[in-house]
């Protein structure tokens, strides 16, 4: 948590791009492309949830909602209900997880 606000913004923007790319690639190919990152689906889910819990929850910047939105979409698309619920449990403004 020693990163400057600018550094956190750049980090979060990069994570938004990466997660958005995973979501869009899956929508286009119907293939889960975890191997691009050298990780399993479970590790990817935990990685993005960890960002939600440790960075997003304590970061006061408008980019937070962009990350949250793509994280929620990924959780719904990939069936990460439990991961989502754990990651957002301290966020009073988080939406209820509903299958789409």
C-alpha positions as CSV (number, residue, x, y, z in Angstrom):
1,X,0.0,0.0,0.0
2,X,3.1,2.2,-0.4
3,X,2.3,3.1,-4.0
4,X,1.4,6.6,-4.9
5,X,-2.0,7.4,-6.2
6,X,-0.6,7.7,-9.8
7,X,1.1,4.3,-9.5
8,X,-2.1,2.7,-8.2
9,X,-4.1,4.3,-11.1
10,X,-1.7,2.9,-13.7
11,X,-1.7,-0.6,-12.0
12,X,-5.5,-0.7,-11.9
13,X,-5.8,0.5,-15.5
14,X,-3.5,-2.3,-16.6
15,X,-5.6,-4.8,-14.6
16,X,-8.8,-3.5,-16.2
17,X,-7.2,-4.0,-19.6
18,X,-6.1,-7.5,-18.8
19,X,-9.4,-8.6,-17.4
20,X,-11.3,-6.9,-20.2
21,X,-9.2,-8.8,-22.7
22,X,-9.9,-12.1,-21.0
23,X,-13.6,-11.4,-21.0
24,X,-13.7,-10.3,-24.7
25,X,-11.5,-13.1,-25.9
26,X,-13.8,-15.6,-24.1
27,X,-16.9,-14.0,-25.7
28,X,-15.3,-14.2,-29.1
29,X,-13.7,-17.7,-28.9
30,X,-15.6,-19.4,-26.1
31,X,-12.2,-20.5,-24.9
32,X,-10.8,-19.7,-21.5
33,X,-7.3,-18.5,-22.2
34,X,-5.7,-18.8,-18.8
35,X,-2.5,-20.3,-20.3
36,X,-1.6,-17.0,-21.8
37,X,-0.9,-15.9,-18.2
38,X,0.6,-19.2,-17.2
39,X,-2.0,-19.8,-14.5
40,X,-5.1,-21.9,-13.8
41,X,-8.6,-20.4,-13.8
42,X,-8.7,-20.7,-10.0
43,X,-5.5,-18.7,-9.7
44,X,-6.7,-16.1,-12.1
45,X,-10.0,-15.7,-10.2
46,X,-8.1,-15.3,-6.9
47,X,-5.6,-12.8,-8.4
48,X,-8.4,-10.5,-9.6
49,X,-10.3,-11.0,-6.4
50,X,-7.2,-10.1,-4.4
51,X,-6.9,-6.8,-6.4
52,X,-10.6,-6.1,-5.6
53,X,-10.1,-6.7,-1.9
54,X,-6.7,-5.1,-1.3
55,X,-6.4,-2.3,-3.9
56,X,-9.9,-1.3,-5.0
57,X,-11.6,-1.4,-1.6
58,X,-9.2,1.2,-0.2
59,X,-8.5,3.3,-3.3
60,X,-10.5,6.5,-3.7
61,X,-10.4,7.1,-7.5
62,X,-13.1,7.0,-10.2
63,X,-11.2,4.1,-11.8
64,X,-12.5,1.9,-9.0
65,X,-15.9,1.6,-10.6
66,X,-14.3,0.6,-14.0
67,X,-12.4,-2.2,-12.3
68,X,-15.5,-3.3,-10.3
69,X,-17.7,-3.4,-13.4
70,X,-15.3,-5.6,-15.4
71,X,-14.6,-7.8,-12.4
72,X,-18.3,-8.3,-11.9
73,X,-18.8,-9.2,-15.6
74,X,-15.9,-11.7,-15.5
75,X,-17.3,-13.3,-12.3
76,X,-20.7,-13.7,-13.9
77,X,-19.2,-14.9,-17.2
78,X,-16.9,-17.4,-15.7
79,X,-19.1,-18.5,-12.8
80,X,-17.0,-17.1,-10.0
81,X,-19.8,-16.4,-7.6
82,X,-18.0,-17.4,-4.4
83,X,-14.9,-15.5,-5.5
84,X,-17.0,-12.4,-6.2
85,X,-18.9,-12.6,-2.9
86,X,-15.6,-13.0,-0.9
87,X,-13.9,-10.1,-2.8
88,X,-16.7,-7.6,-2.3
89,X,-18.0,-8.5,1.2
90,X,-16.6,-5.3,2.7
91,X,-18.0,-3.1,-0.1
92,X,-21.4,-1.7,0.9
93,X,-22.0,-0.5,-2.6
94,X,-21.3,-3.8,-4.4
95,X,-24.2,-5.3,-6.4
96,X,-25.7,-8.7,-5.6
97,X,-24.3,-11.5,-7.7
98,X,-27.0,-12.5,-10.2
99,X,-26.6,-15.0,-13.1
100,X,-27.2,-13.3,-16.4
